[in-house]
Amino acid sequence: MEHRELQTTFEYYVQQINALSTIDNFYDYEKKFVELHNALGKEMLEKSLEQRATLERKKNFKPDLE
């Protein structure tokens, strides 16, 4: 993942978390915060796996199990 793409994604989630300040019920705040946190983690993991898959070569090794 490129630095700029990472920064843009992170800024988006920071804006979403800052928008939570309008919620006055702590239960709803916590629920939405957890959803945002999980979404950010999932997106970062998926993007890092995509990048890694393009960097690594596919190995064609097949073990002889006989």
KELO-498512 format. One record per atom (N, C-alpha, C): x, y, z; residue number from 1. Coordinates in nm, 2 decimals, m for minus. Layout:
     px     py     pz   i
      X      Y      Z NUM
...
***
This chain:
     px     py     pz   i
   0.08  m0.12   0.00   1
   0.00   0.00   0.00   1
   0.09   0.12   0.00   1
   0.06   0.21  m0.08   2
   0.14   0.34  m0.09   2
   0.11   0.43   0.03   2
   0.21   0.51   0.06   3
   0.20   0.60   0.17   3
   0.08   0.69   0.16   3
   0.06   0.74   0.04   4
  m0.05   0.84   0.02   4
  m0.19   0.77   0.04   4
  m0.20   0.65  m0.01   5
  m0.32   0.58   0.00   5
  m0.35   0.54   0.15   5
  m0.25   0.50   0.22   6
  m0.26   0.48   0.36   6
  m0.30   0.60   0.44   6
  m0.24   0.71   0.41   7
  m0.28   0.84   0.47   7
  m0.42   0.88   0.45   7
  m0.46   0.87   0.32   8
  m0.60   0.90   0.29   8
  m0.70   0.82   0.36   8
  m0.68   0.69   0.37   9
  m0.77   0.60   0.44   9
  m0.77   0.63   0.58   9
  m0.66   0.66   0.64  10
  m0.65   0.69   0.79  10
  m0.73   0.82   0.81  10
  m0.71   0.92   0.73  11
  m0.77   1.05   0.75  11
  m0.92   1.03   0.74  11
  m0.97   0.95   0.65  12
  m1.12   0.92   0.64  12
  m1.17   0.87   0.77  12
  m1.10   0.77   0.83  13
  m1.15   0.71   0.96  13
  m1.13   0.80   1.07  13
  m1.04   0.89   1.07  14
  m1.03   0.99   1.18  14
  m1.14   1.09   1.17  14
  m1.18   1.13   1.05  15
  m1.30   1.21   1.03  15
  m1.43   1.14   1.08  15
  m1.44   1.01   1.05  16
  m1.56   0.94   1.10  16
  m1.56   0.93   1.25  16
  m1.44   0.91   1.32  17
  m1.44   0.90   1.46  17
  m1.47   1.04   1.52  17
  m1.42   1.15   1.46  18
  m1.45   1.28   1.51  18
  m1.60   1.31   1.50  18
  m1.66   1.26   1.40  19
  m1.81   1.28   1.39  19
  m1.89   1.21   1.50  19
  m1.83   1.12   1.57  20
  m1.90   1.05   1.68  20
  m1.93   1.15   1.79  20
  m1.86   1.26   1.80  21
  m1.88   1.35   1.91  21
  m2.02   1.40   1.92  21
  m2.10   1.39   1.81  22
  m2.24   1.43   1.82  22
  m2.33   1.33   1.88  22
  m2.28   1.21   1.91  23
  m2.36   1.11   1.98  23
  m2.35   1.13   2.13  23
  m2.47   1.14   2.19  24
  m2.47   1.17   2.34  24
  m2.49   1.05   2.42  24
  m2.52   0.94   2.36  25
  m2.54   0.81   2.43  25
  m2.41   0.73   2.42  25
  m2.36   0.70   2.54  26
  m2.23   0.63   2.54  26
  m2.24   0.49   2.47  26
  m2.35   0.42   2.49  27
  m2.36   0.29   2.43  27
  m2.35   0.30   2.28  27
  m2.43   0.39   2.22  28
  m2.42   0.41   2.08  28
  m2.29   0.46   2.03  28
  m2.22   0.54   2.11  29
  m2.09   0.59   2.08  29
  m1.99   0.47   2.07  29
  m1.99   0.39   2.17  30
  m1.90   0.28   2.18  30
  m1.93   0.18   2.07  30
  m2.06   0.15   2.04  31
  m2.09   0.06   1.93  31
  m2.04   0.11   1.80  31
  m2.06   0.24   1.77  32
  m2.01   0.29   1.64  32
  m1.86   0.30   1.63  32
  m1.80   0.33   1.75  33
  m1.65   0.33   1.75  33
  m1.59   0.20   1.72  33
  m1.65   0.09   1.78  34
  m1.60  m0.04   1.75  34
  m1.62  m0.08   1.61  34
  m1.73  m0.04   1.55  35
  m1.76  m0.07   1.41  35
  m1.65   0.00   1.32  35
  m1.62   0.12   1.35  36
  m1.52   0.19   1.27  36
  m1.38   0.13   1.29  36
  m1.35   0.10   1.41  37
  m1.22   0.04   1.44  37
  m1.20  m0.09   1.37  37
  m1.30  m0.18   1.37  38
  m1.30  m0.30   1.30  38
  m1.29  m0.28   1.15  38
  m1.36  m0.19   1.10  39
  m1.36  m0.16   0.95  39
  m1.22  m0.11   0.91  39
  m1.16  m0.03   0.99  40
  m1.03   0.02   0.96  40
  m0.93  m0.09   0.96  40
  m0.93  m0.17   1.06  41
  m0.84  m0.29   1.07  41
  m0.86  m0.38   0.96  41
  m0.98  m0.41   0.92  42
  m1.01  m0.50   0.81  42
  m0.95  m0.44   0.68  42
  m0.98  m0.32   0.65  43
  m0.93  m0.25   0.53  43
  m0.78  m0.25   0.52  43
  m0.71  m0.22   0.63  44
  m0.57  m0.22   0.63  44
  m0.51  m0.36   0.61  44
  m0.57  m0.46   0.67  45
  m0.52  m0.60   0.65  45
  m0.54  m0.64   0.51  45
  m0.65  m0.61   0.45  46
  m0.68  m0.65   0.31  46
  m0.58  m0.58   0.22  46
  m0.56  m0.45   0.24  47
  m0.47  m0.38   0.15  47
  m0.32  m0.43   0.17  47
  m0.28  m0.46   0.29  48
  m0.15  m0.51   0.31  48
  m0.13  m0.65   0.25  48
  m0.23  m0.73   0.25  49
  m0.23  m0.87   0.19  49
  m0.22  m0.86   0.04  49
  m0.30  m0.76  m0.02  50
  m0.30  m0.74  m0.16  50
  m0.16  m0.70  m0.21  50
  m0.09  m0.61  m0.14  51
   0.04  m0.57  m0.17  51
   0.14  m0.68  m0.16  51
   0.13  m0.76  m0.05  52
   0.22  m0.86  m0.03  52
   0.21  m0.97  m0.14  52
   0.08  m1.00  m0.18  53
   0.06  m1.10  m0.29  53
   0.13  m1.06  m0.42  53
   0.13  m0.93  m0.45  54
   0.19  m0.88  m0.57  54
   0.34  m0.88  m0.56  54
   0.39  m0.88  m0.44  55
   0.54  m0.87  m0.43  55
   0.60  m1.01  m0.43  55
   0.53  m1.10  m0.38  56
   0.59  m1.24  m0.36  56
   0.57  m1.32  m0.49  56
   0.66  m1.40  m0.52  57
   0.65  m1.49  m0.63  57
   0.57  m1.62  m0.59  57
   0.49  m1.67  m0.68  58
   0.42  m1.79  m0.65  58
   0.52  m1.91  m0.66  58
   0.52  m1.99  m0.55  59
   0.61  m2.10  m0.55  59
   0.54  m2.22  m0.61  59
   0.61  m2.29  m0.70  60
   0.55  m2.41  m0.77  60
   0.60  m2.54  m0.71  60
   0.66  m2.53  m0.59  61
   0.71  m2.65  m0.53  61
   0.60  m2.74  m0.48  61
   0.61  m2.87  m0.52  62
   0.51  m2.97  m0.48  62
   0.59  m3.08  m0.41  62
   0.57  m3.11  m0.28  63
   0.65  m3.21  m0.22  63
   0.61  m3.35  m0.27  63
   0.71  m3.44  m0.27  64
   0.69  m3.58  m0.31  64
   0.65  m3.65  m0.18  64
   0.53  m3.68  m0.17  65
   0.48  m3.75  m0.05  65
   0.47  m3.90  m0.06  65
   0.52  m3.96  m0.16  66
   0.52  m4.10  m0.18  66
   0.64  m4.17  m0.12  66
***
